[in-house]
Amino acid sequence: MIKSLFVAATAMGMAAAPALAGPYVNVEANSGFVGSDYQGTVTDFHVGYEGDLGESAGYYVQMGPSLVTPDDGDADTVFSGKTGIGVDLSEKLSVYGEVSFATGANGADNGYGTKAGVTYSF
């Protein structure tokens, strides 16, 4: 159950890059559901940093504790983080990618996730 919660939280994204350059704090809650059945919530308490990579790209990295609160079990605190990059290919087209991790809650295996996408602005 807790492993599926990590998979759900990772798949749901766990946050895009913040809007301002430099250091930041990101507190974020990701809840998971199977159908209408609530599975639990992972709340990240991350400290991060973002910056530019030239004129058309940027990066971020953040990490810190995450509170895992499954619906049918005891809460646990784990360590998690993520890093990502975004690149503007043109004024209207950009690509992004992210890699994330979380240590296993209550003795479960560590969790890892990836995210990639393309954004087109009208």
C-alpha positions as CSV (number, residue, x, y, z in Angstrom):
1,M,0.0,0.0,0.0
2,I,2.7,2.5,0.9
3,K,4.7,1.6,-2.1
4,S,1.7,2.3,-4.3
5,L,1.3,5.6,-2.5
6,F,4.8,6.6,-3.6
7,V,4.1,5.5,-7.1
8,A,0.9,7.6,-7.2
9,A,2.6,10.6,-5.7
10,T,5.5,10.4,-8.1
11,A,3.2,9.9,-11.1
12,M,1.2,12.9,-10.0
13,G,4.2,15.1,-10.5
14,M,5.3,16.4,-7.1
15,A,5.6,20.0,-8.3
16,A,7.0,22.1,-11.2
17,A,9.9,24.4,-10.9
18,P,9.1,27.5,-8.8
19,A,8.8,30.9,-10.5
20,L,11.6,32.9,-8.9
21,A,15.4,32.4,-9.2
22,G,17.5,31.5,-6.2
23,P,16.7,29.6,-3.0
24,Y,13.2,28.8,-2.0
25,V,11.0,26.6,0.3
26,N,8.4,24.4,-1.2
27,V,5.7,22.8,0.9
28,E,3.4,20.5,-1.2
29,A,0.8,17.8,-0.5
30,N,0.1,15.0,-3.0
31,S,-2.8,12.8,-2.3
32,G,-3.5,9.5,-4.1
33,F,-6.8,7.8,-5.0
34,V,-7.7,4.5,-6.7
35,G,-11.1,5.3,-8.2
36,S,-12.8,7.1,-5.3
37,D,-10.9,5.3,-2.6
38,Y,-8.5,7.6,-0.8
39,Q,-5.0,6.0,-0.4
40,G,-3.1,8.7,1.6
41,T,-1.1,11.8,1.3
42,V,2.6,12.6,1.0
43,T,3.5,16.1,2.2
44,D,7.0,17.5,1.1
45,F,8.8,20.1,3.2
46,H,11.6,20.9,0.7
47,V,14.3,23.5,0.5
48,G,15.6,24.2,-3.1
49,Y,17.5,26.3,-5.5
50,E,16.8,27.2,-9.1
51,G,18.8,29.1,-11.7
52,D,19.3,29.8,-15.3
53,L,21.3,27.7,-17.8
54,G,22.0,30.3,-20.5
55,E,19.2,32.5,-21.9
56,S,16.7,29.7,-22.7
57,A,17.0,27.1,-20.1
58,G,16.6,26.7,-16.3
59,Y,17.1,24.1,-13.6
60,Y,16.0,23.4,-10.0
61,V,17.0,21.0,-7.3
62,Q,15.1,20.5,-4.0
63,M,15.1,18.1,-1.1
64,G,14.0,17.6,2.5
65,P,11.7,15.5,4.6
66,S,8.3,14.1,3.4
67,L,5.5,13.1,5.8
68,V,3.8,9.9,4.5
69,T,0.3,9.5,5.9
70,P,-1.4,6.4,4.4
71,D,-5.2,6.1,4.9
72,D,-4.8,2.7,6.6
73,G,-1.5,2.9,8.4
74,D,0.9,4.8,10.6
75,A,2.5,8.0,9.4
76,D,6.2,8.0,8.7
77,T,8.8,10.6,7.7
78,V,11.1,9.9,4.8
79,F,13.7,11.9,2.9
80,S,12.9,13.0,-0.7
81,G,14.1,15.2,-3.5
82,K,13.8,16.1,-7.1
83,T,15.8,17.9,-9.8
84,G,14.6,19.2,-13.1
85,I,15.4,21.2,-16.2
86,G,13.3,23.2,-18.7
87,V,14.4,24.5,-22.1
88,D,12.6,27.0,-24.3
89,L,12.9,25.7,-27.9
90,S,11.0,28.8,-29.3
91,E,8.8,31.5,-28.0
92,K,5.9,29.1,-27.8
93,L,7.5,25.7,-27.4
94,S,9.4,24.3,-24.4
95,V,10.4,20.9,-23.0
96,Y,11.0,19.8,-19.5
97,G,12.2,16.8,-17.4
98,E,12.4,15.9,-13.8
99,V,13.9,13.0,-11.7
100,S,12.7,12.4,-8.1
101,F,13.4,10.0,-5.3
102,A,12.0,9.1,-1.8
103,T,13.4,6.8,0.8
104,G,11.1,3.9,1.7
105,A,8.5,4.5,4.4
106,N,8.2,1.9,7.2
107,G,11.0,-0.2,5.7
108,A,9.7,-0.3,2.1
109,D,12.0,0.0,-0.9
110,N,13.2,3.5,-2.1
111,G,11.0,5.1,-4.7
112,Y,12.1,6.8,-7.9
113,G,10.2,8.7,-10.6
114,T,10.7,10.6,-13.8
115,K,8.7,13.2,-15.6
116,A,9.1,14.6,-19.1
117,G,6.9,16.8,-21.3
118,V,6.4,19.4,-24.0
119,T,4.5,22.6,-23.5
120,Y,3.0,24.7,-26.4
121,S,1.7,28.1,-25.6
122,F,-1.0,29.7,-27.8
